[in-house]
Amino acid sequence: MAAEDYMMPCLTKKFLGIDCFGCGTQRAFMMLLEGDFVGAFKMYPAIYTLVLLLGVFLLNFIDKKRNYGQLMIFLGIVNAVIILVSYFIKHQF
């Protein structure tokens, strides 16, 4: 069995027939794990900022001496902008 067999389906796409803002995240992450960095970016352009945001989020729990709040807010905003721009470019609304 391939890794794709274990991925969660997009309920928005399944029931409404349209992509959600997170469509492609799982496949892009799998591409990252396989070493296909360009393919991962093409699949979901926000994958790198999302991985960085999750890394800083985990670091915030591990390193209690430092405050990563402003960095997490900044990365969250950058990530949201990339998600929105790439979504609208992909669907050309």
C-alpha positions as CSV (number, residue, x, y, z in Angstrom):
1,M,0.0,0.0,0.0
2,A,1.1,3.5,-0.8
3,A,1.2,6.4,1.7
4,E,-1.6,8.0,-0.3
5,D,-3.9,5.2,0.8
6,Y,-3.7,6.5,4.3
7,M,-4.4,10.2,3.6
8,M,-7.5,11.9,4.9
9,P,-10.0,13.0,2.2
10,C,-10.9,16.6,1.7
11,L,-14.5,16.8,2.9
12,T,-15.0,20.2,1.2
13,K,-13.9,18.8,-2.1
14,K,-15.9,15.6,-1.6
15,F,-19.2,17.2,-0.7
16,L,-19.0,20.6,-2.4
17,G,-16.8,19.8,-5.3
18,I,-14.3,22.7,-4.7
19,D,-10.8,22.8,-3.2
20,C,-10.4,24.1,0.3
21,F,-7.5,26.3,1.4
22,G,-5.6,23.3,2.7
23,C,-6.0,21.0,-0.3
24,G,-2.7,19.6,-1.3
25,T,-1.0,19.9,2.1
26,Q,-0.8,16.2,2.8
27,R,0.5,15.4,-0.7
28,A,3.0,18.3,-0.5
29,F,4.3,17.0,2.9
30,M,4.7,13.5,1.5
31,M,6.6,15.0,-1.4
32,L,8.9,16.8,1.1
33,L,9.6,13.5,2.9
34,E,10.4,11.9,-0.5
35,G,12.8,14.8,-1.4
36,D,10.7,16.3,-4.1
37,F,11.1,19.9,-2.9
38,V,10.0,21.6,-6.2
39,G,7.0,19.3,-6.5
40,A,6.0,20.0,-2.9
41,F,6.1,23.8,-3.6
42,K,4.1,23.4,-6.8
43,M,1.5,21.3,-5.0
44,Y,1.1,23.6,-2.0
45,P,3.2,26.8,-2.0
46,A,2.7,27.4,1.7
47,I,4.3,24.1,2.7
48,Y,7.6,25.6,3.7
49,T,6.2,28.4,5.8
50,L,3.8,25.9,7.3
51,V,6.6,23.5,8.3
52,L,8.6,26.4,9.7
53,L,5.5,27.7,11.7
54,L,4.9,24.2,13.1
55,G,8.6,23.9,14.0
56,V,8.6,27.3,15.9
57,F,5.3,26.2,17.5
58,L,7.0,23.0,18.8
59,L,10.1,25.0,19.8
60,N,7.8,27.3,21.9
61,F,6.7,24.3,23.9
62,I,10.2,22.9,24.4
63,D,12.1,26.1,25.1
64,K,10.2,27.9,27.9
65,K,12.9,30.5,28.5
66,R,12.3,32.4,25.3
67,N,9.1,33.9,23.9
68,Y,8.3,33.0,20.3
69,G,4.9,34.7,20.2
70,Q,5.8,37.5,17.9
71,L,7.6,35.1,15.5
72,M,4.6,32.7,15.5
73,I,2.2,35.6,14.7
74,F,4.5,36.8,11.9
75,L,4.8,33.4,10.4
76,G,1.1,32.8,10.7
77,I,0.3,36.0,8.8
78,V,2.9,35.2,6.1
79,N,1.5,31.7,5.8
80,A,-2.1,32.9,5.6
81,V,-1.1,35.4,2.8
82,I,0.7,32.7,0.8
83,I,-2.3,30.4,1.2
84,L,-4.8,33.0,0.1
85,V,-2.7,34.3,-2.8
86,S,-1.9,30.8,-4.2
87,Y,-5.5,29.7,-3.8
88,F,-6.9,32.7,-5.8
89,I,-4.2,32.3,-8.4
90,K,-5.0,28.6,-8.7
91,H,-8.7,29.2,-9.1
92,Q,-8.5,32.7,-10.7
93,F,-11.7,34.1,-9.1
